[in-house]
Amino acid sequence: MKLGARTYRGVAAAMLAGGMLLTAGCGAGAQADRTSGRERANDGANPAPLAPDGGGGAPAQGVDGGSEGQRKGDALQDSKPAADYLSTFALDVDTASYGYARRTLEDGQRPQASDIRPEEFINSFRQDYPRPKGDGFSVTVDGAHPRSAEGEISSESAGEGSGENWSLVRVGLSTRPTDRKGERPPAALTFVIDISGSMAEPGRLDLVKESLGILTDQLRDDDSIALVTFSDKAETRLPMTRVADSRDRIHTVIDSLEPTDSTNVEAGVRTGYDEAVEGRRRGATNRVVLLSDALANTGETKADAILDRIDDARREYGITLFGVGVGSEYGDALMERLADKGDGHTTYVSTSEQARKVFCDQLPAHVELRARDAKAQVAFDPKTVKQFRLIGYENRAVADEDFRNDRVDGGEVGPGHTVTALYAVRLREGASGHLATATVRWLDPRTRAPHEQTGSIETDAVDGALWDGASKRLQVTAVAAYFAESLRGGSMPGAPGLGELAKRARNLAESTEDSAVRELADTIVQAQRLRD
């Protein structure tokens, strides 16, 4: 599954597969002003606008062909892309990049810039988007100017951040949560478990075993589970088995897992997919769940050969992959590419609390799908917009002309998920009127029928000051994006220093009473200490 316009693939924040109703044992906000939406089948009427020259899709764009800063190393380089006012990308709900960055900073180290994907920082936080009544998406578009009510912009802003007429525009997509009292298809889950020597470190195999134990107690009797382990070679510990009267047997297999030798991810993935295909159940949600530190050192260690096996199973049988990363050293790039090719997503866990959140609280959002091959296209109005840049999503781009090509892979989204795209937008001097239209297109998971939903925004919707009166959740989005860009050496309009950003996050944590935002503030402080 791919997420979006120019970033790593990639999401939400949680784990497993689609939207499965579990037993109860595990146990917002208004749409922006000036935002409108409508749903329609793909009958060709009122399509989202396409670029007249078919151009496009560079990460940094000026609709008039003018230059805009584009990140290259630690500097913003001028680029002169072809005239284009479209941004097209595949949806994604990955959150692993943020989780791993937090773990790295807690260990007293700065994360690698290449491991930072801003969209996964942004999508790690709860949003205030309205939920649709049906099985599709709601579309919310809002924004603000990155200044205070007094009109001040942070003195630490640089490059595009110090220019005039820059605003932040947020495109928010949301699906309807699972009805926990309703019916859902059974799940057939194949767990591929890394038991290599590197998994002996505390917080790796022990955490995986705890997570699987939690999950086993929450699955329904008519669900099925298979267990495959791998080190230097792969072994099926439990073929696809109905949970029903087998919970004790499943627990016994999980409890017996011990770390052994080297890491042959290829063997594990290949055997896991063989078991998933062999045990595939019609009418069920069939998913492979890879739990590993993804530090491949035996067999095929390159992603491409492994990806071929995943792609075949995805195309022929519709089996998708969910990657769960663990460990202080973690092969983030390999895990993300595997999940991307397998129409899945990734998350990262480092504590028992996070494991319970993923395998219990968030599981319904990752088993039953709301949408397949979902893509978004944002069309900026060249009469009012001079330049724009999508924050993150560098490796999630889709060609503008492929927006309605349903053979082009998009993203899979489960119930209760939100996906956010944040843009830096520079308006033309004195601009007034229509600013942008955002359209999301997806296929019904059962019928494969295409659907679309649209939202729009006017220029006056971004006149307000970000830190004074804008939606609290928009402010949280901005903090997460500013922080991610800082970690990878990027730049955004109005970017505060880390000290100021931490204060903003603490104030938002108090006003939203959101513990996740409080953790974000603590993480920013840790990054500031390492920088100082």
QUIKAJO-V627053 format. One line per field, one symbol per residue. phi: phi as a letter, one per 20 degrees, with the letter a starting at -180 (. if undefined). psi: psi as a letter, one per 20 degrees, with the letter a starting at -180 (. if undefined). burial: 1 if it has 9 or more other ideal C-beta (glycine too) atoms within 8 Angstrom, else 0. Layout:
BEGIN
phi: ???
psi: ???
burial: ???
END
This chain:
BEGIN
phi: .ddkglaffp.earbjcibeedffffe.meffgmdcbbdbfednelfffdffdmfonfgdccfenfebfcfbmedeefccffgacdccbefbcfcfgfffffffffenceffgfeecgfffffecfddffeffeeececccbraefbefenedgfefclffeeemecdcdddcbdfffefeeebffddddeddfdfgfffggndfffffffffgfgfdfegefcbcccdbcfbdbeebfgcffjedfffffffffefcfcdfddfgffffffffffffegdfndedbededaelefbcmfeefgfffgfffffffedmeddcddebofdbegfffffffffelcbcbccccfffffffecfeggecdeeebdlecccddeeffddebbbeenlgddfcggfegdefeefddecefmecccdddecdefgmfbpfdacdcdcbdffeemfeccbcccbdfffdfffgecofggffffgffffgfffffdmebcgmfffffffffgfffffffeldffffffffffffffffff
psi: qqpromaqq.rembccrdmpprrjhi.crqqqqkpqqqqqrmjiqlqqqqphjjrakqhpqpijjrqqpppocjroqqqmrqppjqopqqqqkqjhggghgggghhjkqpqqhiioohhhggjiqqrkqqqqhbjbqqpppaarpmrrhjjqqpiiqrchhjrrjprpppopqqrprpoiirqqqrpopopopokrhiihppjehhhgggghggghiiqqhjrqqqppqqdhrqpohoroppgdjjgggghggghipqqdcaonhggggghghghhghjpppjropppoporikmpjqboiqhghhhggggghgghikprpppoqrqhppmgggghhghghjkbrqrpqirhghghggifhighjjgpqhqqlpqqppoqoihhpgqqppobkhkjqppgijgjoiippbqppaqjqqppppqppoqqpjqpbpgqppppprpphgijpqqqqqqrqrhiijhqpgjniqphhhgggggggggghghjkaqqpkprrhghhgggggghhghilohhhghgghhgghhgghh.
burial: 1111111111111111111111000100101101101011010000010110001111111110000111100001001010111111111111111111111110000110001111111111101111110001111111111110000011001011101011111111111111000001011111111111111000111011111111110111001111111111010101011010011011101100101001111111111110111011100111111111111101100010111011101100101111111110011111111111111111111100011111111111111111111111111111011111111111011111011000010111111111111111111100101111111111110001011111111110110111100111111111111111111101111111010111011101100101011111101111110100
END
